[in-house]
Amino acid sequence: MFASSKSWTGAGGLVASLLVVAACTEATVGGEPREAPRAPAESKTADPYDDSPYRLGEVPLHAGFSPDPRVVSGSAVGEIPARSIHRKCRGWISETPDYLLAADTAFFNLRILVRSSSDTLLVVRKPSGAVLCNDNRSGTKDPMLRSHFPIGTTQVWIGVQDEGATADYRLGFSEVKWHSSSIPLPDTD
């Protein structure tokens, strides 16, 4: 049961011998050994949005996609402040991304535009963690972002100006220059 005194020398040996004695003298409850204490949970310092599911869908894109613009629809909800994603974003967004842009090729100059009857905002988080926000484009209430997007998954939120508000929208992706009028409003179907 006990090892020779040579193996127990030094500070490490002292700790080891105390652990052996503690294991041999552990109290039991009703003849059963007590449950070992659980290790404290690791604190999660990773970004809480890294593995977020999407609310409405995934938009797979590759260079030269057709039709251009690629358009999807949805309804924005104002659940959490957009500043929770980035301090410079204003308005309210859903807790999870509305869409995931799944790019299997890099885009040098991709445009993302939201079209709605309501005043909306657009928040995009690239695979690198860089966040882009826009709530108005050229004096309109239709937000647009134009940027490079690497291969990978980009999170896209469409938000509203007020907490608890909702807004129907169309979200468009394009590699060519186009105007918001290229996308019909959601209520014109």
N, C-alpha and C positions, 0 to 999 in steps of 0.2 A: 504494500500500500504506500509506503513512503520510500522515496528514492534515497540513494546514499547522500551523505552530507556534502560531498564534492559537487553534486549537481544543484544544490540549493544555495551556493555561495553567491554573494553579490546582491545588489538591489533587485535585479530581476528575479533571482532565486527566492528572495524574501517574499515578493509579491506572489510568486507562483505557489509557495508553500502556504501562504495565507488563503489563497483560493482553494487549494486542496482541502484544507481544514474546514473552510466554510462550506464546501460542497458536502463534506462528510457529516456536518452537524446541522444541515439545513432542516428547519422545523417542518413538520408535516401537519396537515389538517385532516383528521379522520383517516389517518393511515395513507393518505395520498400526498405526493409532493405538491407544494404550492406552485402555481403558475409562475414561470419566470417573468420578471418585469420586462415590459416591452421597451425597446430602444425608442428614444424620442424621435418623432417624425422629422425628416430632413426639412429644413425651411426651403421653400420654393422661391428662388430668386429669379427664375426665368420669367419671361414675358407671359402674362396670363392669356394673351391672344395668339400665341404661337401655334397652338393646336386647336384653335377655334373651328367648330364646324361652320357651315354656311347656313343661312336661313332659307335662301331661295334656289340656289343652284351653283353650278360650276360652268364657266364659259371656256371651253378649250379653243385656243387660237394658235395658228402657225403663220409664218410670213406668207403673204399673198392670199390670205383667206378670202372666201367669197360666200355669201354676199358681203359687200362692204358698203355701208356699215353693217356690222353684226348687232342686232338689237334684241334685248330681253326686257321683260316687264316685271314690275313689282310694286310693293307698297311700303314706303318708308315709315318707320316708327321711331318716336323720340323717347327712348328708354334711359339712356345714360348720356352725360355730357360728352360732346365730341372732344373736348380738351383732355379726356381720360386717355385718348390715343395720342394726342399731341397738344401741347399747351397753346399753340396758335390756332387751333381749330375751334370754330364757334358753332353753336347749335347743338342739336341732339341727334343721336344715332341709336341703332339697335345694339344690343349687347354683343351679338355675334355678327360677323360680316354678312352682308346681304348676298354677295356673290364672291366666288373665287375665280380670278382670271388665271387659267392654267396655260402658260406659254411654253410650247415645246421648241420655240426658236426665239431668239432675242429680237426686240423691236427697237429700232433707232428712234422713231418718231410716231408713237401711237397716240391717238386722241381718244379720250374717254369723255363722253358728254351725257348729261342727264336732261331729260325733257319732261316737264311737268306743268300743270296749271298752277301748282303751289310753289312757293319759294323754297327751294331745296338746297342742299349742300352735298358735296362729293368729298369723301375721304378715302384715300388709297394708301395702303401700306405694301411696299415692295418687298421681295424676298430678303433684301438686305436689312430691312427694318426701317428704311427711310419712309417718312410719311409726307404725303402731299394733300393739301386741303384747298378747296375752292368753293365759294358760295355764290359768286356772281361772275358772269362773263360779259365783258363789254356792255355794261349797263343793263343786261337782261337778268332774269331770275334763274336762268339755266346755267348751272355750273359746268365748266369744262377744264380738263387737264390735258396737257400735251407734254410727253416725256419719253425717255427711253425706258424700256422694261426688259429686264434680263430673263433668261430661261428660268422657269420656276413658277411658284404660286404667289399671286398678288391678291391681297384682301381688299375688297371694295365695299364701302358703306355708303348708302344714300341716306341723308339725314334731313331733318326738318328744323325750323327755327325755334320751335317751342316744345318744352317738355310735354310728353303725352300726346302730341299731335301726330297725325298720319298724313301721308300724301302718296297718291298713285303716281307712277313715273314710268318712263322708258329710259333704258340705259343703253347707250350705243358705243361701239368700239370701231375705230377706223384708222387705216394707214394713209388715207388720202385726205386732202383738205375738203371739208364739207361744213354745211351750216346746220344749225339746230332745226331748221325747217325741213331738213332731210329726214327727220324722225317725226312721225305724227304724235300729237299729244295722246295720252292714254285714254281719254274720254271720247276720242273720235272713232272708235271701232264700231 
